[in-house]
Each structure stands twice: as structure tokens, then as C-alpha cells.
Amino acid sequence: MEYEDQQPRLFDGDRWGRRPPPGLKSLLFTLNLQMDWILNNIYNATRNYSPIIFAEGETRIEKLTLALEDRWYYSHSGIDWRAVPRVIRQLVNFKRVGGVSTIEQQLIRTVLERRERTIRRKSRELVLAYILSHRMSKRDILRCYLAMAYFGYRLRGCDEVAQIMFSIDAPDLNREQAAFVASLLVYPMPSTVRFGASYLFPISNIDGFLDSASTFAPKWARRVRRRMRYGLLRAN
């Protein structure tokens, strides 16, 4: 069978098997192919009914997440250049670089499940986040992230967390409950607390729950309590 009659395959090159040299166009083409794959995975993960996806208006969990994770979310395009001075300070002081990812970058990381701390991974994440910000609306990006994010051991998505922790839908969380759930994005619930304090679910008093959880994971409970207070102050 002649080559012209065969089903063309991606990156096969021309009839002599020659491929175009690497360049900006080839890089952008590859990145957009990867973005199509990412968008398809986001669609498959959120196509079933999800209270946070179909909520009306801005919910408290969205407000608290932005207060804690990405304060300037609606004013950037996937890359927050305001974080650059903070990164420089962390490097100068020999501190662990962190807390600079935007919601777009975190959604990309969630879908790709790549968490190695390398310049190559972060660079690709930045470019894909920028492309994503032009392929989806800000509200959809935020809600898809919340619907897919990791909140702790066997806890995936804010809808599942809200039902297990408080027996309500994510859009119905009050400010304190939303602050607690949003805090789990940085400090996911460990398995020791997930099962050790499960007799307290649904949670009626968050302070009481954290007091009990400190028996199983004192450092985690202390950090979540501190982050909750920080989020509630910033969300005012």
C-alpha cells in the first residue's frame, strides 16, 4: 500500500519520514494538543451533575478559596506576576519556594498529576495555565478546580468533602465551613484523621472537631485552624 493511501498519523512527517525541525510553531502545536487532552479530561471529570459546577452566583467556598489560594485571580491570565518578588525573597532567604501557583496552574497540575519540583515541569505548567485562561472562563476554571481538587485521604472534590464533612452541598457551606474546606487544599486531611475522627461526621462544631483531630494529627489540626482564621480575615 502506498504511503498516500494510509491513514495519516500524528508526527509521521512527509512521505520520506522527514519531520519538521523543532521550533516555536511546533512547540505551540504540541502545547495546544496537550491542552485539548486536558480540556477533554476536565469535561469527563465534571460532566456528571456537580452542585458546585451548576451553582447560581458566587458561593462562599469560591470566595474563601480565592482569599486563600489566589487573591488576584480575576486580574491575571493564569500567571500572577505579583508573586515574582515573593519567590525572589524565598530564594534569597533559602526558603522553600511555594504558595505562588494560580488556580489555573493548580488545575493543570491536578489533571496532569505531575508534582515533581523541576523547572521544566513548572515552565510547561505556566504556559499551559496561560493557554487555559484563554480557553475557559474564569468561573468555569475555578469551579472545575474545586470539583476535582484533592482535599485529603479519599476526598476528591469539594462536593464530596461537603457531603461527608457537613452533609450539605458545597454551594450551601457557610463562611466557617467554607474556610475549613478551602484550608484542606493546602493541608489535606490525613488518613489518621479521616478514619480516627470519622465518628464526628457530620461536623457540627469545627473547633470541637479540630480539638479531637489534634489527638491523631496535632500539627495538621493546628495548621488548619491557623489557615481558617487567615482566610476568614482576608475574605472580609
trRosetta pair geometry for C-beta under 8 A, 3 or more apart (Angstrom, degrees):
i j d omega theta_ij theta_ji phi_ij phi_ji
1 5 5.3 -114 -178 78 97 120
1 6 6.0 109 125 -65 122 90
2 5 5.0 87 64 6 82 103
2 6 7.6 -143 98 -17 46 86
3 6 5.8 -53 -157 19 39 115
3 15 4.8 136 88 -137 150 87
4 15 7.2 -17 -59 -100 77 121
8 12 6.4 -143 -165 29 71 137
9 12 4.6 96 69 -47 86 120
10 33 7.9 107 -156 -130 147 152
11 19 6.4 18 -173 -125 75 125
12 17 7.3 -78 169 -121 71 57
12 19 8.0 -165 119 -86 19 94
13 16 7.4 -75 128 75 117 58
13 17 5.2 65 76 -175 136 28
13 18 4.9 178 179 78 131 33
13 19 4.0 -91 -84 -72 112 62
13 20 7.5 180 -118 -15 80 59
14 17 7.3 -58 68 9 59 16
14 18 5.3 -6 37 53 100 89
20 23 7.3 -70 143 18 108 111
20 26 6.1 -170 96 -75 115 124
21 26 7.8 -140 103 -17 40 149
22 26 5.5 -121 -141 72 48 145
22 27 7.2 61 -172 -51 87 89
23 26 5.2 96 51 12 66 103
23 27 7.0 -124 103 -6 34 93
24 27 5.6 -57 -148 37 31 113
24 28 6.3 27 157 -16 67 107
25 28 5.9 -56 -146 39 30 108
25 29 6.2 34 154 -22 65 107
26 29 5.6 -54 -147 35 30 115
26 30 6.4 29 155 -18 64 106
27 30 5.8 -57 -150 37 30 109
27 31 6.3 28 154 -18 65 108
28 31 5.6 -54 -144 38 32 112
28 32 6.3 30 157 -17 65 106
29 32 6.0 -58 -149 37 27 107
29 33 6.6 31 151 -20 62 105
30 33 5.6 -53 -151 33 33 113
30 34 6.5 31 152 -16 65 104
31 34 5.7 -55 -151 38 33 111
31 35 6.3 37 149 -22 66 104
31 124 7.8 -160 -113 -150 101 84
31 127 6.0 -73 -138 131 145 123
31 128 6.5 -148 -163 -84 99 76
31 131 6.4 169 146 -38 113 157
32 35 5.2 -47 -143 34 37 115
32 36 6.6 45 153 -23 64 96
32 131 7.0 -153 -94 -157 66 148
33 36 5.7 -48 -154 29 33 112
33 37 6.8 32 148 -16 62 103
34 37 5.5 -52 -154 35 38 114
34 38 6.4 40 148 -21 68 103
34 128 6.7 -71 108 -106 118 121
35 38 5.4 -50 -146 35 37 114
35 39 6.2 36 155 -18 68 103
35 128 6.2 -179 -85 -143 90 86
35 131 5.1 -92 -92 122 148 136
35 132 6.7 -160 -139 -72 109 71
35 135 6.4 155 167 -24 127 164
36 39 5.8 -53 -145 38 30 109
36 40 6.3 33 154 -21 63 107
37 40 5.7 -55 -150 35 30 113
37 41 6.5 29 153 -17 64 105
38 41 5.8 -58 -152 37 31 109
38 42 6.4 32 151 -20 66 105
38 108 6.7 -17 -144 -125 148 72
38 111 5.1 90 -145 120 87 156
38 112 7.2 -31 -103 -56 107 86
38 128 6.9 111 -25 -173 164 125
38 132 7.2 -70 110 -91 141 113
39 42 5.5 -50 -146 35 34 113
39 43 6.3 37 153 -21 65 104
39 135 6.4 -95 -80 140 134 137
39 136 7.4 178 -116 -53 104 113
40 43 5.7 -51 -149 35 31 113
40 44 6.4 30 154 -17 64 106
41 44 5.7 -52 -144 38 33 110
41 45 6.2 29 157 -18 65 110
41 111 5.2 123 96 -155 134 111
42 45 5.9 -61 -146 39 28 108
42 46 6.1 -10 167 11 66 116
42 107 7.5 29 -101 174 125 115
42 111 6.3 -49 -62 -93 83 134
42 144 5.3 22 -165 -173 114 143
42 148 7.3 -87 -128 -40 72 154
43 46 6.6 -81 -141 52 22 87
43 47 5.7 42 164 -59 67 104
44 47 6.1 -30 -130 -4 24 118
45 111 8.0 -138 -4 -108 149 89
45 144 7.7 93 85 -163 111 94
45 147 7.2 141 129 117 99 107
45 148 5.3 43 140 -99 143 117
46 50 5.9 -60 -154 3 79 146
46 53 5.6 142 -177 -88 112 145
46 144 5.4 -83 -46 -124 159 86
46 147 5.1 76 -108 108 108 150
46 148 6.9 -73 -60 -52 102 104
49 53 7.9 -160 -168 56 38 120
49 54 7.0 -36 -153 1 75 139
50 53 4.0 71 76 5 107 113
50 54 6.7 140 75 1 60 88
50 147 5.0 30 177 -128 157 129
50 157 7.4 -98 -140 -174 124 138
50 159 5.5 -129 -157 -38 84 154
51 54 6.6 -81 -145 53 25 87
51 55 6.2 52 157 -63 67 92
51 159 5.4 141 36 -116 97 112
51 162 7.9 -88 67 66 139 145
51 169 3.9 -147 -159 -167 171 120
51 170 5.4 153 89 36 115 88
51 171 5.4 -131 152 1 104 103
52 55 5.6 -23 -144 -16 32 120
52 59 7.0 -100 -132 27 78 158
52 61 7.0 -66 -117 75 119 138
52 143 5.4 178 139 -155 93 91
52 146 5.3 -114 158 103 157 123
52 147 5.4 -166 71 -72 122 90
52 157 7.8 -163 24 -179 136 95
52 158 5.7 75 -55 72 153 115
52 159 5.6 -129 -6 -59 105 96
52 169 7.9 -173 -49 169 66 92
52 170 4.5 -21 -64 82 104 139
52 171 6.1 169 -98 -50 55 85
53 143 5.3 126 -107 150 51 125
53 144 7.2 55 -104 -79 99 59
53 147 5.7 20 -54 -67 98 148
55 59 5.2 -12 146 -48 158 124
55 143 7.5 -165 31 -122 104 129
55 170 7.6 -95 -57 90 137 92
55 171 3.8 166 -116 -91 130 139
56 171 7.9 76 34 -166 57 153
58 62 5.4 -117 -166 77 79 136
58 63 6.3 85 152 -54 112 95
59 62 4.8 102 60 4 77 101
59 63 7.2 -142 100 -3 44 87
59 170 7.0 63 149 130 160 82
59 171 4.4 -110 -109 -133 138 71
59 173 7.4 72 166 44 111 91
59 178 7.6 -178 141 -111 90 137
60 63 5.5 -54 -148 38 38 112
60 64 6.1 30 158 -14 71 107
60 173 5.5 -131 73 89 117 86
60 174 6.6 1 65 -175 173 19
60 175 5.6 -122 -159 -88 135 52
60 177 7.9 74 103 70 136 85
60 178 4.0 -143 124 -37 102 161
61 64 6.0 -54 -140 42 31 106
61 65 6.1 36 157 -24 63 108
61 146 6.5 106 131 -148 120 147
61 158 5.7 119 174 -179 152 153
61 162 7.7 -72 -71 -71 148 127
61 170 5.4 -43 1 175 161 94
61 171 7.2 -101 18 -97 114 36
61 173 5.3 72 -55 49 101 134
61 178 4.4 -141 -83 -136 57 103
61 181 6.0 -29 -126 81 110 133
61 182 6.5 173 -156 -58 68 98
62 65 5.8 -56 -146 35 27 112
62 66 6.4 22 158 -14 63 107
62 142 5.9 67 -138 144 102 134
62 143 7.3 -29 -93 -78 117 75
62 146 7.1 -84 -87 -41 71 153
63 66 6.1 -60 -151 38 27 106
63 67 6.3 29 152 -21 64 108
63 178 7.3 42 60 141 87 150
63 235 5.5 91 142 -145 103 115
64 67 5.5 -52 -145 35 34 115
64 68 6.3 17 160 -6 66 111
64 175 7.1 145 -66 -155 123 62
64 178 4.3 151 7 133 145 104
64 179 5.0 -134 -147 -83 142 55
64 181 7.7 97 89 64 138 85
64 182 4.2 -153 122 -13 106 155
64 231 5.2 53 -161 167 91 127
64 232 7.8 -7 -121 -76 107 53
64 235 5.5 -28 -97 -78 63 149
65 68 6.2 -70 -149 46 26 99
65 69 5.4 -18 172 16 69 123
65 70 7.8 2 137 29 78 88
65 103 7.8 73 141 -101 113 120
65 142 7.2 141 94 -166 136 104
65 146 6.4 -97 -68 -85 166 113
65 178 8.0 -91 -30 174 76 98
65 182 4.6 -149 -81 -123 61 114
65 185 6.9 82 -132 -19 92 154
66 69 6.5 -67 -112 54 22 85
66 70 5.6 -62 -139 71 63 75
66 71 6.5 107 158 -106 77 32
66 73 5.1 -88 -134 0 108 138
66 103 7.6 -35 -100 -53 74 133
66 142 7.4 -18 -66 -132 102 136
67 71 6.5 43 -134 -99 34 81
67 182 7.7 52 57 147 91 162
67 231 5.1 110 101 -154 118 74
67 234 4.1 149 -174 103 107 111
67 235 4.2 -70 -63 -70 163 82
68 179 7.9 130 -45 -142 133 68
68 182 5.1 137 28 146 143 120
68 183 6.9 -130 -138 -84 165 55
68 185 7.3 134 106 52 128 124
68 186 7.3 -121 157 -16 120 124
68 227 6.7 61 -137 178 130 101
68 230 7.1 97 -110 102 91 102
68 231 4.5 -24 -65 -100 110 109
68 234 7.1 147 -67 60 55 141
69 103 6.3 86 121 -77 123 83
69 106 7.2 -42 -177 -13 131 159
69 182 7.3 -126 -23 -172 106 103
69 185 6.3 -30 -77 102 127 151
69 186 7.8 -169 -91 -49 88 102
70 73 4.2 81 120 -73 111 96
70 80 7.1 -166 -148 -46 90 145
70 102 5.2 78 -122 -147 131 61
70 103 4.7 -97 7 -31 159 90
71 234 7.2 -91 -102 177 116 132
72 75 4.8 -68 -177 52 88 109
72 76 5.6 66 123 -16 104 110
72 80 5.6 123 71 -130 120 120
72 82 6.1 95 6 24 160 142
73 76 7.1 -85 -151 38 20 92
73 102 6.9 137 -114 -160 71 95
73 103 5.6 30 -126 1 117 125
73 138 6.8 124 145 -165 98 118
73 142 7.0 58 174 -82 149 120
74 138 5.8 74 -110 -178 75 163
76 79 6.2 -131 169 73 121 41
76 80 4.8 -115 -42 -90 173 66
76 81 7.4 175 -124 5 124 73
76 82 8.0 -117 -68 6 134 99
76 102 6.5 -121 89 -110 132 146
76 133 7.9 -82 120 -128 66 160
77 130 5.8 48 128 -138 97 74
77 133 4.5 156 -170 110 64 152
77 134 7.1 24 -163 -49 112 89
78 102 5.8 169 -166 79 37 148
78 104 3.9 -68 -126 74 84 160
78 105 6.9 121 -176 -45 80 77
78 126 7.5 129 132 -166 103 52
78 129 3.6 161 -179 139 114 86
78 130 4.3 -162 71 -81 137 40
78 131 7.7 1 -15 26 174 37
78 132 6.0 124 -103 60 136 90
78 133 3.8 -133 -40 -25 105 128
79 102 6.6 -128 -93 -8 21 140
79 105 7.9 84 -90 -51 58 116
79 126 5.6 51 -95 -160 116 94
79 129 6.4 123 -57 96 73 121
79 130 5.8 -10 -18 -74 109 98
80 83 4.8 74 99 -11 101 108
80 100 7.3 -152 69 -175 109 72
80 102 5.2 146 -16 -73 104 109
81 84 5.6 -11 -173 -14 61 117
82 85 7.5 -42 179 23 48 99
82 86 7.9 39 134 -4 65 110
83 86 5.2 -60 -162 43 57 116
83 87 6.0 61 142 -27 82 101
83 100 4.0 127 175 -147 140 98
84 87 5.7 -54 -149 33 33 112
84 88 6.5 34 154 -20 66 104
85 88 5.5 -53 -149 35 35 113
85 89 6.4 36 153 -20 67 102
86 89 5.7 -51 -149 35 33 111
86 90 6.4 34 152 -19 64 105
86 99 7.4 -85 143 94 140 104
86 100 6.3 178 86 -90 119 109
87 90 5.7 -56 -151 36 32 112
87 91 6.4 30 153 -18 66 106
87 97 5.8 36 -141 -140 83 113
87 100 5.6 22 -67 -79 102 162
88 91 5.8 -56 -149 37 31 110
88 92 6.2 31 155 -19 66 108
89 92 5.8 -55 -143 38 30 110
89 93 6.1 11 162 -2 65 113
89 95 7.9 -2 122 34 72 125
90 93 6.2 -67 -143 50 25 98
90 95 4.4 -94 -155 72 75 103
90 96 7.1 -60 -176 82 120 27
90 97 4.9 129 114 -98 141 65
90 98 7.6 174 -144 23 161 58
91 94 7.5 27 -178 -76 32 33
91 95 7.8 -82 -52 47 19 70
91 97 6.6 15 -64 -73 79 112
97 100 7.0 -37 173 7 89 128
101 105 4.2 -129 -163 91 92 129
101 106 5.2 112 132 -56 125 85
101 109 7.3 -19 -160 -9 152 140
101 125 7.9 -41 -129 143 109 136
102 105 4.8 99 52 7 72 101
102 106 7.1 -137 98 -3 39 88
102 129 6.2 119 64 -178 116 143
103 106 5.7 -57 -147 39 33 111
103 107 6.3 35 154 -21 66 104
103 141 6.1 112 119 131 114 108
103 142 5.6 -10 170 -99 157 72
103 145 5.5 -125 -175 -11 95 169
104 107 5.8 -55 -149 34 30 109
104 108 6.5 32 152 -19 64 105
104 129 3.8 113 121 -158 112 93
104 130 7.7 113 129 -52 152 28
104 132 5.1 161 -158 82 109 125
104 133 5.4 -43 -94 -60 154 94
104 141 5.9 -21 -91 -177 76 143
105 108 5.6 -52 -150 35 33 113
105 109 6.3 33 152 -18 65 106
105 125 5.3 66 -147 156 91 109
105 126 6.8 -4 -101 -90 116 49
105 129 4.4 -25 -71 -82 67 147
106 109 5.5 -51 -145 38 34 112
106 110 6.3 40 152 -25 64 104
106 145 6.1 65 97 -148 103 130
106 149 7.2 11 147 -108 115 112
106 185 8.0 24 -172 -177 152 121
107 110 5.5 -50 -148 32 33 115
107 111 6.5 28 156 -15 65 104
107 129 7.9 125 53 -114 90 86
107 132 7.0 179 83 164 123 161
107 141 6.1 -122 -13 -170 163 85
107 144 6.3 59 -137 99 133 101
107 145 4.3 -91 -81 -89 101 98
107 148 7.2 81 -137 63 80 127
108 111 6.1 -60 -151 38 29 105
108 112 6.1 10 160 -3 67 115
108 125 5.3 152 102 -146 137 79
108 128 4.9 123 -131 105 143 122
108 129 5.4 -99 -15 -71 140 79
108 132 6.4 -142 -66 -26 104 151
109 112 6.1 -62 -135 49 27 100
109 113 7.7 95 166 -80 55 17
109 114 6.5 -110 -140 63 68 68
109 115 6.5 77 -171 -86 112 73
109 125 6.3 20 -65 -130 87 131
110 113 7.3 12 179 -69 26 59
110 145 6.8 143 13 -137 152 72
110 148 5.4 117 144 118 140 113
110 149 5.9 -84 -105 -102 146 57
110 150 7.1 -174 -125 -11 99 89
111 148 7.4 16 -70 144 74 155
112 125 7.9 -126 33 -97 149 91
114 121 5.6 -152 141 -146 122 122
114 125 7.8 -149 82 -71 115 111
116 121 5.4 147 73 -26 88 158
117 121 7.6 -113 -126 56 10 131
117 122 7.9 24 -155 -43 48 114
118 121 4.6 91 61 8 91 101
118 122 6.9 -165 89 -3 47 88
119 122 5.8 -61 -145 43 31 108
119 123 5.9 35 157 -25 68 109
120 123 5.9 -54 -143 33 26 111
120 124 6.6 21 160 -12 61 106
121 124 6.2 -60 -151 39 29 106
121 125 6.2 31 151 -22 64 111
122 125 5.4 -55 -146 37 32 117
122 126 6.4 38 154 -25 66 101
123 126 5.8 -50 -152 29 31 112
123 127 6.7 24 154 -13 63 105
124 127 5.9 -56 -150 38 34 108
124 128 6.1 29 155 -15 68 111
125 128 5.9 -58 -142 42 28 108
125 129 6.1 33 156 -24 64 108
126 129 5.7 -55 -148 33 27 113
126 130 6.6 28 153 -20 62 104
127 130 5.7 -54 -154 33 32 112
127 131 6.6 29 150 -15 65 104
128 131 5.6 -52 -147 38 36 111
128 132 6.1 42 152 -25 67 105
129 132 5.5 -50 -144 34 31 115
129 133 6.5 36 155 -25 62 102
130 133 5.9 -51 -153 27 30 113
130 134 7.3 12 153 -4 59 106
131 134 6.1 -72 -161 43 36 102
131 135 6.2 23 149 -16 72 117
132 135 5.6 -68 -141 42 34 107
132 136 6.1 -17 177 24 74 107
132 141 6.6 108 146 -113 109 125
133 136 7.4 -68 -121 56 20 75
133 138 7.6 23 -145 -85 82 74
133 141 7.2 -10 -103 -61 58 162
136 140 4.8 -118 178 87 106 120
136 141 5.0 129 104 -61 124 89
136 144 7.5 -46 178 10 158 142
137 140 4.6 88 59 9 86 104
137 141 7.0 -151 91 -9 43 86
138 141 5.8 -55 -148 34 30 112
138 142 6.4 27 157 -16 65 107
139 142 5.9 -58 -150 37 30 109
139 143 6.2 20 158 -11 66 112
140 143 5.9 -60 -141 43 29 105
140 144 5.9 29 161 -19 67 110
141 144 6.0 -58 -144 38 24 107
141 145 6.3 28 155 -21 61 107
142 145 5.8 -57 -153 33 28 113
142 146 6.5 23 154 -14 64 106
143 146 5.7 -52 -146 39 35 109
143 147 6.2 33 154 -19 66 109
144 147 5.6 -57 -144 39 32 112
144 148 6.1 7 162 -2 66 116
145 148 6.3 -77 -145 47 24 95
145 149 5.6 38 163 -49 69 108
146 149 6.0 -35 -124 9 26 117
146 157 7.1 73 140 -154 54 63
146 158 4.5 -23 173 0 96 129
146 170 7.1 141 150 173 125 154
147 157 4.9 2 -175 -137 41 109
147 158 6.8 -66 -83 30 37 85
147 159 6.4 20 -126 -6 74 111
148 156 7.1 -22 -165 175 40 93
148 157 5.9 7 -77 -85 18 89
149 156 7.5 178 89 -158 34 57
149 157 6.7 120 45 -92 59 37
149 158 7.1 33 49 -38 107 83
149 185 6.0 -16 159 -117 144 97
150 155 7.3 97 -169 87 54 73
150 156 6.1 -28 -105 -109 57 72
150 188 6.0 -22 133 -100 92 139
151 155 4.2 -79 76 122 95 115
151 156 7.1 -178 19 -91 87 20
151 157 7.5 -84 -6 46 117 19
151 158 7.0 118 -57 -87 142 54
151 160 7.9 180 36 78 131 99
151 161 4.8 -29 90 -75 167 137
151 181 6.9 -29 -138 -163 139 75
151 184 4.2 42 -162 125 86 129
151 185 6.7 -40 -105 -75 71 53
151 188 5.8 152 160 -128 26 84
151 189 6.6 20 138 9 76 98
152 155 4.1 27 59 37 83 130
152 161 7.7 103 26 -107 107 111
152 184 5.6 -62 -36 -167 105 120
152 188 4.0 169 -86 178 56 82
152 189 2.9 11 -128 45 156 81
152 190 6.9 -85 -153 -30 100 19
152 193 7.8 -69 -164 74 141 110
152 194 6.1 167 143 -73 121 117
153 188 7.2 122 -25 147 56 110
153 189 6.2 -97 21 99 79 81
153 190 6.2 42 -20 -179 120 27
153 191 4.0 130 -99 -77 173 72
153 194 4.5 -115 69 -13 113 156
154 191 7.9 75 5 -106 99 86
154 194 6.5 119 46 -178 101 154
155 160 6.1 -180 -153 107 62 114
155 161 5.3 65 -172 -86 115 89
155 164 7.0 -116 -113 46 101 150
155 184 7.3 -51 111 161 143 145
155 188 7.3 173 63 -161 116 96
155 189 6.1 51 13 44 149 116
155 194 7.2 -147 -30 -113 113 124
156 160 6.0 40 66 37 54 149
157 160 4.9 85 73 9 93 102
157 161 7.0 -164 97 -6 48 89
158 161 5.3 -56 -144 41 40 115
158 162 5.9 43 157 -24 72 104
158 170 4.4 84 125 -122 103 139
158 181 5.7 78 -139 165 97 135
159 162 6.0 -53 -146 34 27 110
159 163 6.5 23 156 -15 61 108
159 169 6.8 -18 -137 -152 83 70
159 170 4.9 -82 -89 -20 55 121
160 163 5.9 -59 -150 38 30 108
160 164 6.2 19 159 -11 67 112
161 164 6.1 -63 -144 43 27 103
161 165 5.6 7 168 -4 68 120
161 170 7.5 65 64 -93 87 102
161 181 5.3 127 120 -134 136 107
161 184 6.8 -179 -139 62 151 157
162 165 6.3 -60 -126 48 20 99
162 166 5.6 -45 -167 47 60 106
162 168 5.7 -75 163 81 103 67
162 169 6.0 43 114 173 140 19
162 170 4.2 -165 -15 -78 152 61
162 172 7.5 121 178 55 138 82
162 173 5.7 -107 -122 -61 118 111
162 177 7.6 75 -126 156 86 121
162 181 6.5 -6 -72 -93 78 150
163 166 7.6 -69 -102 60 8 63
163 167 6.3 39 -161 -116 49 31
163 168 7.2 -150 -95 54 47 23
163 169 7.3 16 -69 -92 85 41
164 201 6.0 -34 166 -155 69 142
164 202 7.7 173 150 -100 30 76
165 177 7.6 152 114 -156 121 100
165 180 7.5 -172 163 114 152 127
165 181 7.1 -176 49 -84 157 95
165 201 6.3 -92 -121 -126 32 100
165 202 6.5 76 139 -142 30 72
165 203 5.4 -18 177 9 78 114
166 173 6.7 110 56 -108 160 86
166 177 5.5 30 -73 -145 159 136
166 202 5.2 86 -141 -165 21 112
166 203 5.9 -48 -84 50 70 86
167 202 4.1 -69 -11 -73 105 152
168 172 4.6 -106 162 86 120 122
168 173 6.7 154 92 -73 121 58
168 177 8.0 27 55 155 127 164
169 172 4.9 82 63 9 80 108
170 173 6.0 -24 -163 -16 43 113
170 181 7.5 176 -133 160 91 170
173 177 4.1 -137 -163 101 94 115
173 178 4.3 130 118 -64 123 80
173 181 6.4 -63 -133 5 165 138
174 177 5.0 86 50 17 71 106
174 178 6.8 -136 95 -7 30 94
175 178 5.8 -58 -144 39 25 110
175 179 6.3 28 156 -22 63 106
175 232 6.5 88 154 -121 111 96
175 235 7.1 175 -152 102 107 143
176 179 5.6 -51 -147 33 31 113
176 180 6.6 34 152 -21 63 103
176 206 5.9 -157 153 10 113 147
176 228 7.4 41 -155 -175 67 122
176 232 7.2 10 -97 -89 61 130
177 180 5.6 -52 -152 33 33 114
177 181 6.5 28 153 -15 66 105
177 206 7.1 -165 -90 -61 57 131
178 181 5.8 -54 -145 39 33 108
178 182 6.0 32 156 -17 67 109
179 182 5.8 -55 -141 41 28 110
179 183 6.3 36 155 -28 62 106
179 228 4.4 93 138 -149 114 79
179 231 4.5 164 -138 88 96 127
179 232 5.2 -15 -95 -57 155 89
179 235 7.4 -128 -85 6 103 146
180 183 5.8 -55 -153 28 28 115
180 184 7.2 34 149 -27 59 99
180 203 8.0 -115 133 90 167 158
180 206 5.4 -132 -74 -136 144 138
180 224 7.0 44 -144 171 70 113
180 228 5.7 10 -80 -104 57 125
181 184 5.8 -50 -164 19 37 116
182 185 6.0 -31 -173 2 48 115
182 231 5.9 142 89 -140 131 161
183 186 6.5 -62 -171 42 49 96
183 187 6.0 -18 154 43 83 104
183 224 4.8 109 134 -148 137 75
183 227 4.2 134 -131 99 108 121
183 228 5.2 -50 -50 -64 146 73
183 231 6.6 -125 -66 -11 90 142
184 187 6.3 -80 -123 78 36 64
184 188 5.6 63 -180 -114 80 42
184 189 5.7 -21 -134 -29 118 86
184 224 7.2 20 -73 -121 62 117
185 188 7.7 22 -132 -70 11 73
186 227 6.3 -169 59 -128 131 160
187 220 5.9 154 174 -150 118 78
187 223 5.0 160 -94 109 155 121
187 224 5.2 -136 85 -73 141 82
187 227 6.6 175 6 8 124 151
189 193 5.3 -111 -170 81 91 121
189 194 5.4 113 131 -67 113 89
189 220 7.5 103 -129 171 45 140
190 193 5.3 90 62 14 77 96
190 194 6.8 -136 103 -10 38 94
190 216 7.7 -163 81 130 114 108
190 217 5.2 139 40 -83 132 155
190 220 5.8 -127 -2 -66 113 163
191 194 5.1 -53 -137 36 37 118
191 195 6.2 8 171 4 70 107
192 195 7.1 -75 -151 49 18 86
192 196 5.1 5 167 -9 61 131
192 216 4.2 179 142 169 106 113
192 217 5.4 135 79 -48 123 104
193 196 5.8 -57 -110 49 24 104
193 197 5.3 -15 -165 20 66 115
193 213 4.7 30 -131 -145 117 106
193 216 5.1 164 -79 88 63 133
193 217 5.1 -65 -47 16 109 125
193 220 6.6 -120 -30 95 142 146
193 221 7.7 158 -99 -63 139 92
194 197 7.8 30 -30 48 3 80
194 198 6.7 26 152 -67 45 100
195 198 5.4 -23 -143 -22 33 122
196 213 7.7 118 88 -127 110 61
196 215 7.4 -148 148 89 132 100
196 216 4.1 137 84 -88 159 151
197 200 5.0 -24 169 20 88 119
197 201 7.9 106 124 -31 74 84
197 209 6.7 105 163 -162 139 81
197 212 5.3 126 -124 118 120 112
197 213 5.0 -51 -33 -87 160 76
197 215 8.0 134 -72 51 106 104
197 216 6.4 -130 -31 8 100 139
198 201 5.5 -35 -164 8 56 116
200 203 6.0 36 138 -98 98 71
200 208 7.7 -168 -150 116 134 97
200 209 5.3 152 140 -115 147 89
200 212 6.0 149 -53 72 151 155
203 206 6.0 61 154 -87 132 60
203 209 4.7 -18 -133 -60 118 149
204 208 7.7 -8 76 54 78 132
205 208 3.8 49 97 18 116 117
205 209 6.4 168 90 -18 60 83
206 209 5.4 -52 -146 35 34 114
206 210 6.3 31 156 -16 67 104
206 228 7.6 167 145 -143 142 165
207 210 5.9 -56 -148 38 30 107
207 211 6.4 35 151 -23 63 104
207 225 7.8 72 -118 -121 67 114
208 211 5.5 -50 -149 32 34 115
208 212 6.5 29 154 -13 65 104
209 212 5.9 -60 -153 40 32 107
209 213 6.0 30 151 -20 68 110
210 213 5.3 -51 -136 40 35 114
210 214 6.4 50 156 -35 63 95
210 221 4.6 139 -169 -160 82 101
210 224 6.5 -152 -117 84 121 116
210 225 5.3 113 177 -68 159 108
211 214 5.9 -45 -158 16 28 116
211 221 7.6 138 -72 -179 16 144
212 215 6.1 -38 -177 8 46 114
213 216 5.9 -63 -164 43 52 101
213 217 6.1 -31 162 50 87 89
213 220 7.1 -86 146 93 116 106
213 221 4.5 157 97 -87 102 118
214 217 7.1 -87 -124 77 30 46
214 218 4.6 52 -166 -111 79 65
214 221 4.0 -106 -77 60 75 158
214 222 7.1 77 -113 -43 109 78
215 218 7.6 73 -58 -65 10 82
217 220 3.8 3 137 29 121 122
217 221 6.0 137 93 -22 77 88
218 221 5.9 -59 -145 38 29 109
218 222 6.2 28 159 -19 65 109
219 222 5.9 -58 -149 37 29 111
219 223 6.3 25 156 -17 65 110
220 223 5.9 -61 -148 38 28 108
220 224 6.2 25 158 -17 66 109
221 224 6.0 -55 -144 37 28 109
221 225 6.3 29 158 -19 63 109
222 225 5.9 -57 -149 36 27 111
222 226 6.4 25 155 -17 63 109
223 226 5.8 -57 -148 38 31 110
223 227 6.2 26 156 -16 67 108
224 227 5.8 -57 -143 40 30 107
224 228 6.2 38 155 -26 64 105
225 228 5.7 -51 -149 30 28 115
225 229 6.8 27 155 -16 61 104
226 229 6.0 -56 -155 35 31 109
226 230 6.5 32 150 -19 64 108
227 230 5.4 -53 -147 37 36 115
227 231 6.2 37 155 -20 68 105
228 231 5.8 -57 -149 36 29 109
228 232 6.4 26 156 -17 65 107
229 232 5.9 -55 -146 37 30 110
229 233 6.4 30 155 -19 64 106
230 233 5.9 -59 -153 35 29 110
230 234 6.4 19 155 -12 65 110
231 234 5.9 -61 -145 41 31 105
231 235 5.9 26 160 -20 68 114
232 235 5.9 -57 -138 38 27 110
232 236 7.2 48 156 -43 58 92
233 236 6.2 -40 -166 -1 33 115
